[in-house]
């Protein structure tokens, strides 16, 4: 097993080496105090924003592991030849933003994409790739091949099961696995049934492939679980990973009442992310710990086999020639049951393509720009153009710099990390717990010394939360709920008060029970909600807040900006800006935002808007545009396509 620090440094070096332009960009105009100002809206291209090679799934055909990427453009399936210990070929996947689903039938590998959801067949003998079907569903989460060669798709939203027949090219819709549920996250098939693992309320459904008749195999005592999100079947058993109590369900096909539940034992474990029944054992992986387990199929006796890579998600577990392979991010681990040894193989170092991904966040500390993506952030040095990779087991969704320390809110587990400039790794400070999942914003209140991190709950769960972290003591508390039956999405702080903007969606897959986003004030000293109201009729979310001298400004997901008088607690003006919202930054008597294509300047005196830059066509993960303000207040940072760009601003009307 490669030590974590050495592996991270090696992976970072190889990824960045694949990403650097032929010549580093020159120092930026703003880097020198004597540089001449440039016109507002001037764009400076800083190269690829975030370069990565995250994997989503894989399949073996013979001695070759075919691994699919996610978040690249285009995504690829790379062929890792075990005998040569190198990636010998790549097959471009021209549609979709990622590959979560793969299965094999004979020597053919099927690949399922999401957003747009297409099904491809990779003929590994001929070395050809063909798109064979398209479905209207948002995601293809899982694929499975039956013994007679039909391919089954688990999709969302809602959670449906579909059948592709290679002989006819016809896609048959088997309907919602569990009516009203949003996700089919796992599918498996045998000669009679296709099995569907469902969430956000757990079901394990067996669908008769011939008649469509279905029955729920989930034992009644497990009906309150969140998900069956990973699955494996053998001739006699079904094994399913359940969230969010990190439980493995093993049940007999012939008698589902004959079942056992095995609890993963690592501290803080919540998810069983992949499962494999093999040779009398069930192998499975947990998260957030990254622990690799197995248990006996007959008795449920549990063994902890190790932690191949701390806190990594294992997307697939496969067996090949007596060894067990786990697919993780840009690497695979290999477990030898005979010796108990675990080997780790970085596929980027073995030739897997690294490419610009869809960024998730952007932040500037004045000397550097952090761009968050899958499994870490690229850090761009503004003076030299050098790019380094900060590896983090998760996805940085939001960032904040105080002094020499940058704080990162990381998905999953609503984790808060700290990174001091020059350090190789970030330090984990806190996890929100309380069934929280996605950090949505970060703000600092100087009066209380608190970092405030709002978060969205896990899929299927109610009520977002506020995590309050003290920089002085390192202690933190979590307030949940804050605004009842909503997620707190955005925050701005001043003099001991946190102003909160909300999202009506709670955990994914849970239908909203409220109709309009709210604006609220929370007392950070007394830890209590002061007031709440609905500033924009019908708004689904308030995604950013920014304080002016006397007023508070906010923006909705649809690009509507409002001005709020804090004394009168009243919306005084509204303005439609673009067709999507983003981070909103108030600079003196103007404000800046973007819809992903244009950057807008708002005159806060006249409350009018004009574009200062356009044609960005930013390819943000999830379609949520971001915008960072340089501490000098003379520049913004965003993306053009997938390149990081600096946008010059004046900060004046």
Rosetta blueprint (number, residue, H / E / L):
1 X L
2 X L
3 X L
4 X H
5 X H
6 X H
7 X H
8 X H
9 X H
10 X H
11 X H
12 X H
13 X H
14 X H
15 X H
16 X H
17 X H
18 X H
19 X H
20 X L
21 X L
22 X L
23 X L
24 X L
25 X L
26 X L
27 X L
28 X L
29 X H
30 X H
31 X H
32 X L
33 X L
34 X L
35 X L
36 X L
37 X L
38 X L
39 X L
40 X L
41 X L
42 X L
43 X E
44 X E
45 X E
46 X E
47 X E
48 X E
49 X L
50 X L
51 X E
52 X E
53 X L
54 X L
55 X E
56 X E
57 X E
58 X E
59 X E
60 X E
61 X E
62 X L
63 X L
64 X E
65 X E
66 X E
67 X E
68 X E
69 X E
70 X E
71 X L
72 X E
73 X L
74 X L
75 X E
76 X E
77 X E
78 X E
79 X E
80 X E
81 X E
82 X L
83 X L
84 X L
85 X L
86 X E
87 X E
88 X E
89 X E
90 X E
91 X E
92 X E
93 X E
94 X L
95 X L
96 X L
97 X L
98 X E
99 X E
100 X E
101 X E
102 X E
103 X E
104 X E
105 X E
106 X L
107 X L
108 X E
109 X E
110 X E
111 X E
112 X E
113 X E
114 X E
115 X L
116 X L
117 X E
118 X E
119 X E
120 X E
121 X E
122 X E
123 X E
124 X L
125 X L
126 X L
127 X L
128 X E
129 X E
130 X E
131 X E
132 X E
133 X E
134 X E
135 X E
136 X L
137 X L
138 X L
139 X E
140 X E
141 X E
142 X E
143 X E
144 X E
145 X E
146 X L
147 X L
148 X L
149 X L
150 X L
151 X E
152 X E
153 X E
154 X E
155 X E
156 X E
157 X L
158 X L
159 X L
160 X E
161 X E
162 X E
163 X E
164 X E
165 X E
166 X L
167 X L
168 X L
169 X L
170 X E
171 X E
172 X E
173 X E
174 X E
175 X E
176 X E
177 X L
178 X L
179 X L
180 X L
181 X L
182 X L
183 X E
184 X E
185 X E
186 X E
187 X E
188 X E
189 X E
190 X L
191 X L
192 X L
193 X E
194 X E
195 X E
196 X E
197 X E
198 X E
199 X E
200 X L
201 X L
202 X L
203 X E
204 X E
205 X E
206 X E
207 X E
208 X E
209 X L
210 X L
211 X L
212 X L
213 X L
214 X E
215 X E
216 X E
217 X L
218 X L
219 X L
220 X H
221 X H
222 X H
223 X L
224 X L
225 X L
226 X L
227 X E
228 X E
229 X E
230 X E
231 X E
232 X E
233 X E
234 X L
235 X L
236 X L
237 X E
238 X E
239 X E
240 X E
241 X E
242 X E
243 X E
244 X L
245 X L
246 X L
247 X E
248 X E
249 X E
250 X E
251 X E
252 X E
253 X L
254 X L
255 X L
256 X L
257 X L
258 X L
259 X E
260 X E
261 X E
262 X E
263 X E
264 X L
265 X L
266 X L
267 X L
268 X L
269 X L
270 X L
271 X E
272 X E
273 X E
274 X E
275 X E
276 X E
277 X E
278 X E
279 X L
280 X L
281 X E
282 X E
283 X E
284 X E
285 X E
286 X E
287 X E
288 X L
289 X L
290 X L
291 X L
292 X E
293 X E
294 X E
295 X E
296 X E
297 X L
298 X L
299 X L
300 X L
301 X L
302 X E
303 X E
304 X E
305 X E
306 X E
307 X L
308 X L
309 X L
310 X L
311 X L
312 X L
313 X L
314 X E
315 X E
316 X E
317 X E
318 X E
319 X E
320 X E
321 X L
322 X L
323 X E
324 X E
325 X E
326 X E
327 X E
328 X E
329 X L
330 X L
331 X E
332 X E
333 X E
334 X E
335 X E
336 X E
337 X L
338 X L
339 X L
340 X L
341 X L
342 X E
343 X E
344 X E
345 X E
346 X E
347 X L
348 X L
349 X L
350 X L
351 X L
352 X L
353 X L
354 X L
355 X E
356 X E
357 X E
358 X L
359 X L
360 X L
361 X E
362 X E
363 X E
364 X E
365 X L
366 X L
367 X L
368 X E
369 X E
370 X E
371 X E
372 X E
373 X E
374 X E
375 X E
376 X E
377 X E
378 X E
379 X E
380 X E
381 X E
382 X L
383 X L
384 X L
385 X L
386 X L
387 X E
388 X E
389 X E
390 X E
391 X E
392 X E
393 X E
394 X E
395 X E
396 X E
397 X E
398 X E
399 X E
400 X E
401 X E
402 X E
403 X L
404 X L
405 X E
406 X E
407 X E
408 X E
409 X E
410 X E
411 X E
412 X L
413 X L
414 X L
415 X E
416 X E
417 X E
418 X E
419 X E
420 X E
421 X L
422 X L
423 X L
424 X L
425 X L
426 X L
427 X E
428 X E
429 X E
430 X E
431 X E
432 X L
433 X L
434 X L
435 X L
436 X E
437 X E
438 X E
439 X E
440 X L
441 X L
442 X L
443 X E
444 X E
445 X E
446 X L
447 X L
448 X L
449 X L
450 X E
451 X E
452 X E
453 X E
454 X E
455 X E
456 X E
457 X E
458 X L
459 X L
460 X L
461 X L
462 X L
463 X L
464 X L
465 X E
466 X E
467 X E
468 X E
469 X E
470 X E
471 X L
472 X L
473 X L
474 X L
475 X L
476 X E
477 X E
478 X E
479 X E
480 X L
481 X L
482 X L
483 X L
484 X L
485 X L
486 X L
487 X E
488 X E
489 X E
490 X E
491 X E
492 X E
493 X E
494 X E
495 X L
496 X L
497 X E
498 X E
499 X E
500 X E
501 X E
502 X E
503 X E
504 X L
505 X L
506 X L
507 X L
508 X L
509 X L
510 X L
511 X L
512 X L
513 X L
514 X L
515 X L
516 X L
517 X L
518 X L
519 X E
520 X E
521 X E
522 X E
523 X E
524 X L
525 X L
526 X L
527 X L
528 X E
529 X E
530 X E
531 X E
532 X E
533 X E
534 X L
535 X L
536 X L
537 X L
538 X L
539 X L
540 X L
541 X E
542 X E
543 X E
544 X E
545 X E
546 X E
547 X E
548 X L
549 X L
550 X L
551 X E
552 X E
553 X E
554 X E
555 X E
556 X E
557 X L
558 X L
559 X L
560 X E
561 X E
562 X E
563 X E
564 X E
565 X E
566 X L
567 X L
568 X L
569 X L
570 X E
571 X E
572 X E
573 X E
574 X E
575 X E
576 X E
577 X L
578 X L
579 X L
580 X L
581 X L
582 X L
583 X L
584 X L
585 X E
586 X E
587 X E
588 X L
589 X L
590 X E
591 X E
592 X E
593 X E
594 X E
595 X L
596 X L
597 X L
598 X L
599 X E
600 X E
601 X E
602 X E
603 X E
604 X L
605 X L
606 X L
607 X L
608 X E
609 X E
610 X E
611 X E
612 X E
613 X E
614 X L
615 X L
616 X L
617 X L
618 X L
619 X L
620 X L
621 X H
622 X H
623 X H
624 X L
625 X L
626 X L
627 X L
628 X E
629 X E
630 X L
631 X L
632 X L
633 X L
634 X L
635 X E
636 X E
637 X E
638 X E
639 X E
640 X E
641 X L
642 X L
643 X E
644 X E
645 X E
646 X E
647 X E
648 X E
649 X L
650 X L
651 X L
652 X L
653 X L
